[in-house]
Amino acid sequence: MNLRKFYQNLHSQKNNKIEGETDLGLFKETPRYKFGMFVKIVGGGEEFKKQLCVFYDKDKTVKVDIVGEFLLYNRAWFWIDEFDKNNSEWVEAIGGYEYLEVLSALDLCIKFFEDLEEYERCSHLITIKGLLKERAPPKNSI
């Protein structure tokens, strides 16, 4: 076995991985990725809360349902906070995901932040919901 060739090949694979990670890092900064994370986090919310319940099963001092919802919706907000209705990349990101799933995620977030009286956040989410409805598929295709 030619060790020199082996190490050169290993080194070139390592460099390719770094380039790939850089591409992934750039993708993570796109509106499409951020909007997708918002949808994914809210969509997976029930599973997240179940996992928290298992984790804190024996600790009765933690109100898991309240803490879980707070963490869930605030983390989702982190991903959608930068949404800019005047930026075409953000607006196009709306159409990249399942309509009803996005609508549900927005409705759940609006309800959560209404209960906390976070009306600025609600307004931001309602604006996004309006843009989503403008891009809605025909009613017979839902």
N, C-alpha and C positions, 0 to 999 in steps of 0.2 A: 504494500500500500504506500502510495506517495503522500507522506504527511504534509509536505509543503502545499501540494495541490488541495488536500483536504482542508487545511487551515485557510487557504485563500478562498475556497468555496464557502466555508463557514463565515468568513469575514464579509464576503459579498452578500450573503443572505442576511446578515445582521444589518448591513447598510440598507438593503431593500426594506427591511422591516421598519427601520427608522423613517424612511421615506413614506411608507404606508401609514405609519402613525401620524406623520405630519399631515397627510391628506385627510385622515380621520379627524385630526384636531381642527383643521379648517372647516370640515363639514359640520362639526359640532357648534360652530359659530353661525351657521346659517339659520334663517327664519324657519325653513322647512324642518330642520332637526329640532329646534326649540319648540315649535308648535306640536310636532309629533310627540315630544316628551311630555308636554302638557296633557295631550289626549291619552297617552299611555298611562301616566300616573293616575289620573282620575279614573280611567277605565279599570285599572287594577286596584282601585281603592279598597274594595271589599276584601280582596285577598291580603292586602297589606294590613288591614285591621285585624284579620284572623291571625296573621303571623304575630302581631303585637300581643294579642290576647294569649297566645301560647307562650310567648317570651315572658310576659309579666303575670302568668297564671297564678303564681303563689304570692305575689306582692299585691296585697289588697289596698295599699295606700295609693296606688296609681289608678286613676280612672281612665282605663285604657281606651274606651270608646271616645272620650272627649279629647284625650291627647292624640289618639290616632287620627281623628278627623282634622285636628289643628295642624298636625305635621303634614298630612296628606294635601290639604288644600293650600297651605302656605308654600309647600314645595312645588305644587302645580303652578301657583302664582309666580314663583321665581322664573319659570320657563316662559310665561306669556306676558310678563310685565312690560317687556320692551316692544310689544306688538305696536306697529305704527300703521294706521289705516292709510297713510299717504305713501307708504313704501310698497311698491308692486311685489317685491319678494315676499313680504309678510302676507299680503292679500292673496297671492297665488298659493301660499302654503296652506291656506284654508281648504282649497280644493283637492289637496293631496291625500286626504283621509276620508274614511267612511262618514257620510253626511250625518246619519243618525247618531253615530258614536260621538262625533264632535258636538252636535246639538245637545246630547245628554250631558257631556262633560261640562259644557258651558252652563247649562241649567243647574247642575249640581253645585258648581262653583258660585253661581249667582245666589242661590239659596243659602249656601253656607255664609257668604260674606254679608248678605242681608241680615241674617240672624246676629252677626257681630256688629251690625251697623257700619260696615266699611263701604260706604256708598260710592266713594271714588273708584274703588275696585269694581263694584257692581256696574258702574257707568262704563268703565273700560270694557268689561266683559259683554255688556249689552251692545256696545258698538260692534264688537267682533261678531256677536250673534246676528246683528243686522246684516253685516257683510256676508255671513254664511248663508242667510236666507235669500240674499240676492243671487247667490250662486246655487241655490237649491235645485236638485233634479226635478223633473216633472213629477207630479203627485202619483201618477200610475206606475212609476218606476221605483218607488220607495218600498 
